[in-house]
Every structure is written in C-alpha cells, then in structure tokens.
C-alpha cells in the first residue's frame, strides 16, 4: 500500500480521513483476503461506522468492474499480499 499510494499505516487508520483511495483499497483487500467481519474492519480502520465500511466495499467493487487501472492495481496488490502470506 505504501509504495502505490504513498500512505503510511497511520493514514489508513486515522479517524475522519475522507476520499482516500489507499484506505478504501486497504479495507477492500483486507475483507477479500481475510473474510474479516465488517464490524471488525470498522474498528481497525479508525472506528468508522459499519455503514461506511460497507459503502467503501461496494464502491471498490463497482469501481473494479468499471475501471481497468483500479482493477489492475487491486489485482497486483492482492498478488503481493498473497505472496507475502505464503512466504
């Protein structure tokens, strides 16, 4: 995440960080790779509302279907995460 979005871990978990692609991508990938509950994600990502997390997940998926570059980026990040998990 840091390489692609130039975002620190603290940027991803701060409360009230609006419009940040890195945060949306991180939430989406954590959910996809771990099947973590939305309530847990809400706590981990700065105590945001569960509804906000659900909205981010939906938007990320819709954008993935409509935007090839976003889809490619998420695929690359997912591959890297899976590779690190195996190593």
N, C-alpha and C positions, 0 to 999 in steps of 0.2 A: 504494500500500500504506500509506504513512504516513498519508494522510488517513482511510482507512477503519478502520485498526487501531491508529492512534497508536503505531506501532512504527518505530524507527529502523532504518537498514540494518544497523547493528551487532547489533541484536536478532535479525535474521534469520540472521545468520551465526555467532553465538556457539555454542560447544560446550555441549552439555547444556542446551538450552532445551526443557523438556518442556511439552506441552499448549498450544502457541501457535498459534492459528489463522492468524495472519499468516504464519508460517513455512510452514505446510502449504499455504496458498493461493499463496505465492510459488513454492514448489517445483512445485506443480501447474501454475501458469501458465507458468513457465519451460520446463517439459517440453513443455507443449502448444504453446507458441508457437515453440519453437526446435528441438524434437526432440533436445535435448542428451542425451547418454548419462547413465544413472543414476549411473555411477561419477564422472562429472564433477560432477554435481549434489551428490553426497555430499561431494566435496572443497570445492566452492564454499559449501556451507551448513554449514561448521564441522567438516568431517571426520567426519560421522556415517557409520554403516555403510550400505552399499548396501541391505541388507535393510530398514533403517529408511526410507530414501527410497522404496523400492518399496511399503512398507506405507502411507506417507503418501499416495502417489499413488492406491493402491487405495481408501483410506478417503475421500479427497477426491472421487473419482468416485462412490462409493456414496452419500456424503452429498449430492452434487449431484443424484442421482436421487431421493433421499428428502426433501430439504429445499428448498422453493421459495426461501426467503430466501437460503440459501447459494448456490444455483444463480444467482439473480439477481445477487448480489454478484460472483460469479466472471465472469458474462457482462459485467457493467459494467466490471470491471477489465480483462478481456480486450479489450473495445472500446477502452478508453482506451490500453492498451498498443499495440494495432494502429494507432490513430490517431497516436500519437507516433512510431511506427516509420515511418510514411508521411511525416510532416512533416519 
